[in-house]
């Protein structure tokens, strides 16, 4: 498994570099073909490369991961792959190339693969702009979606994820010379300051809703009244009602300065993954962990989103965070605890096998309908 993780990590795959993602897909395909015995189907959407393995005619369990990362080409020079003192390091190892290797090895050890679909996408870190429809289509009708994103702190499985909305607020004013006739201008800089403060008030701590203005741009030169400004907004919510409330408020923003104009683009990116979508699967995983002699499983609700939000959004029971145990996703200290790899892979294999049992079908269908 370490050798396979090394091969994936050493093939850098920043999401925005289509050629790099395509090269990475070839490495993923090679490892998967070796372990699973059959090559994947390449699904290329708008230049972004995704891979799919389907076993059997009726999909029942979707295993989901991604091979793109946030790390730019050249990151290996400053963050080389290494294994030292039981800790594996390298760009993208935790999020989530180790999880992909776990999926391959777990599925390869199954006695019967009938009903398993493995989908590996190449644009998750961008918000899955091309793969969302693919993910949702694969998830519909499945008994479960198992997401190989890295675990939460201490190895906790992720049973709840906030939904995400993303906005681009554009402010239009009128340029003028800042020294000669500033009164003839309409300052987009001043207007955008009003709008940033208004947007920041839309959060609701009691409901766990965060509305965060992030990137900001305004003006052209230091002696010109700014004609244009824009800022990005990141929204995280626990339920769809809050997501809708914030969306209405964002699109209802009004200018403060006479003559200024506002455009709001964007909206919901991912629906919430609510705990109800994970409850039965977490209970199953906890029982299997006990049978395997693995440390008792813990769970966590997290603010970050994943493709598991999409699978839960179409009504498929979803369990996330089944990947590597470690930490530092997207950060200099990204790492994987090597000793946890065998046990967590055995747990994944056992969970897939358990879900493929014929007796599981009625109970899960009944729960999902209720």
N, C-alpha and C positions, 0 to 999 in steps of 0.2 A: 504493500500500500504506500509506503514512503517513497519508493521509486516512482510509482505512478503520480503521486502528488508532485514530486520534483519535476517530472516531465511537464505537467500542466503549469506549474508556477514559472518554469523557465521559458514558457511560451507566453510572452506578455500579451495581454488582451484588453487594452483600454477600450471602453464602449464606443467612443467616438471615432476610433480608427477601424474602418470597415475591413481593410486588408489584414490588420492584426487579428481581428475577431475571426476572420475566415481561416487564418493560419491556426489559430487556437482550436477552431472547430475540427480541423483535420486531426489534431493531436487527440482531442476528446474522442473523435470517431475511432481512431486507431486503438486507443485503450479499451473503449467499449466493445469494439469488434472482437478484440482478443479475449476479453472476459465473457462476453455474452454469446459469442459464436456467430453473430450475424451483424452486418453493417447497418448503420442507421439510415433513415431517410433524411436528406438535406432539405430544409425548408428555408429558402432565401426570400426575405421580404424587404423590399426597398434597400437591398444591398446588405442586410443584416442576416447573419447565418445562425440558424437554429437547427437542432438535431432531434429526431424522434425515433424511438424504438417501440414497436407495438408487437405484443405477443398474444396471439389468439384473436378471435373474431369479435368478442364482446369485452370492451374495456371495463375493468372493475376497480382497479387501484391505479391512480396516477401518482407517479414519483416525479417530483419537480425540482429543477435546479437551474443555475445559469453559469456560464463560463466567462462572461465579461467581468471586468474589474474597473475600479476607479483609478488605478495606478498608471501613469503615463509610461510610454516607451522609454527605457533607460533606467527605470527604477531598480532593476536588478544590480546596477553598479553601486548603488548606495544601500540597498536592502537585499543582499544576496541570499539565495536559498541556503539554509543550513539546518542541521539537527545537532543540538548540543544540550547536554544535561537533561535529556528527555523532552526538550522543547523544539518544535519545528517552526522555522520562520521563513518568510518570503512574501513578496507582494501578492495579495489575493489568496494566500493559503487558508486563512480562516473564513474569508468571505469571497467565494465559497468553494474553492477548488478541492479542498479536502473532503467536503460534503459530496462532491461528484464522485470521487474515488470510493467513498463509503457506499454510495448508491450502486455503483458497478459491482463491487465485491459482494454486497448483500444480495442483489438480484441474481448474481452468478451462482450463489450457493443455494438458491431455491430448488426444491425438487420438481416443482411445476411452475412454469412462468405464465401459463395461460391466464389472461386477464390483466396482465401488467402492462402499463405504458410508462416509458421513461421519456420525459421531455426536458431537453437542455436548451435554454434560450441564450441569446447573445446580446440582449439590450436591457436587462433588468435594472442596471444601475442608472439608466436614463429614464426610468419610469415605464419600461416595456412598451414603447410607442408602437412597435410593429408586432410584438408577440402577444399582446393582450388578447386579441380575438382568438388566436391559436390556443392560448392557455384556457380561456373560457370554454371554447368548443371541446377541448380534450377533457375538461373537468365535468361537463354536463353529463349526467347519467352515471358517473362513477360513484362507488360506495364511499370512497375516501380519496383525499389528496394528501400526500405526505411530502412536506417541503424540507429540503436538505439545507436550508439556510443554517448558519452557525447558531449554536445555543446561546441562551442568555447567560448572565453571570453565574458561575458555579455549575454550569451544565444544565440549567433549567430549560425545559421546553417552553416554547412561546405559544400560549393558548389564547392570547388576545393581542391584536395590533390595531393601532389607531388608523382610521381612514385619512387619506391625504387629499388636499385640494391645493392647486398651484395657480397663482395669478400673476399677470403682468399689468401693472397700472401705468398708463401713459398720460402725461400731463402736457397740454399744449398751451403756450402763452404767446407773447409777441416780443421779438427782439428789439432792443434799442441801445444806443450808446450809454454806458453806465455813468460817464462823466458829463456829457453834453446835454442829454435829454432823457434821463431815466424815467421820468414821468410818462413818457410816451410808450413805454414798454409794459408788458404784463409778465411778471416774473414767474416762470415755471418753477424756479427754485423755492420761492416762498409758498406757492401753491402746493408743491409736492410735500413741503414740511407740514402743512395743514393736513394733507391726506395721510401721511405716515402716522401722525398722531391719532387721527380718527380710526384708522385701520387697527392700530395697536390696542384700541379699546374694545374690539370685537371679541376678544378671548373671554372665556368663562371658566375660571379655575374650579368652580364647583362641579362642572360637568367634564372637566379634564380637557377643555377645548383651548388650544393655543393658536393664536393668529400672530405670526411673526414677520414683520417687514425685514427683508434681507438685503439683497444687492440694490444699490442706489446709484443712479447716474443723473447729472443735471448740467446744463449749460455747455458752452463751447470755449469761451475765453474769459479771462478774469475781468475784462473791462466791457463786457456785454451782458445786458439783462437777458437771462436765459429764456429762450423760446420753447425749449423742450426739456422734459425730465421724465424719468421712469423709475419704478422700483418693483421688485419682486416680492411676493408674499407667500409664505409657507403656512398652511393650515393643517392642524392635526385634530381629529375628532374621534370620539368613542362610538357615536351612533349617527345614523343617516339623518335624523332630525336636526342635529346640530350642523351637519354638513350642509343641509339645505338652508338653514337659518343664516349661516355665514355667507353662503353663496348669494342669497337675496340681498344681504347688506352690502356685499362687495359691489354688486352690479347696480346698487342704488346710490353709490357715492356721488356727491354733487360738489362742484367747485365752490370755493369761498371767495376768490377774487373775481370781480366783474370782468367778463370777457375771456376768462380761462375756460378750458374745455378738458374733459377727462374721458379716457377710453379705458375700459377694464376688459382684459382678455383672460381666458382660462376658466377653470372650474374644477370639478371633482376629477382626481386622477386615480385614486384607489378607494373603494368602499371599505368600511371598517371590517376587520376580522374579529367577530365578537366571541366571547367565551363559550357561548352556547354551541357554536360550530365545532368546538374542540373538545367538549366535555367527555363525550363517549370515547373518543379516540385516546384521550389522555388516560382515562381509566383503564382502557385495554393495555396501553403501553406500560402503565405502572404495574399492572398485574404480571405482565410478561417480564418486566425487569426483576421483579421479585423471584419469579421462577428461574431466571438466569443467574441469580445471585449477584445482580448489579446493585449498586447503591440506590436507595429509594429515590425515585424521580421527584423533582420539584418543578414548579411552573412559574411563569412570569407573564405579566402584561407589559408590553413595550410600546414606545411611541413610534419607532421606525416601522416602515411598511415593507411588504415583500409581495411576490406574486401569489402568495397564499391569500392575500386580500381578495384577489380576483376569483380564486376557486371558491372561497367562502361566499363571495358575492353572488355566485350563480346557484347557491344552495347546496354545495358539496361539503360534507363534513371534512374539516381540514385540521391537520396538526403540523405545526411549524417548529423550527429550531431543532430538527432532528440531526443536524450535521455535527460538525466538529465542536469539541470543547476547547476553549482557549480564550482569546480576547483580542482587543486592539483593532477591530475592523476599521479599515480606511486610515489607520494611524501607523506611526513609526514602530509601535510595539506589537504589530499584528503577529499572532502566534497560535499554534495548536499544541495541545498537550498530547504527546504521542501515546502515552499509556492508556488514554481513554478511547483510542481509535478501535481496538478490537471489540470491546464491550458494546460500544454504541453501534457498531456495524452489526453485531449479533442481534442487538435489540431491533434494529431496522428490519433485518431479515425475518425475525420472529413475528414482527408486527405485520409485515406484508403477507406472510404465510397464514397468519391468523385471520386476516381480512379476506383471504381467498377461500376460506372454508365455506362450503355451501350453506351451513347453518347461520352464517353471519348475515347473509343477504336480507332475510325478512326483518331482522331486528334493526339493522341500520336504515333500511328503507322506511320502516315504520317511524323511527325517530326523526328522520329528515322530513317526512310529511307532516309530522306533528309540530 
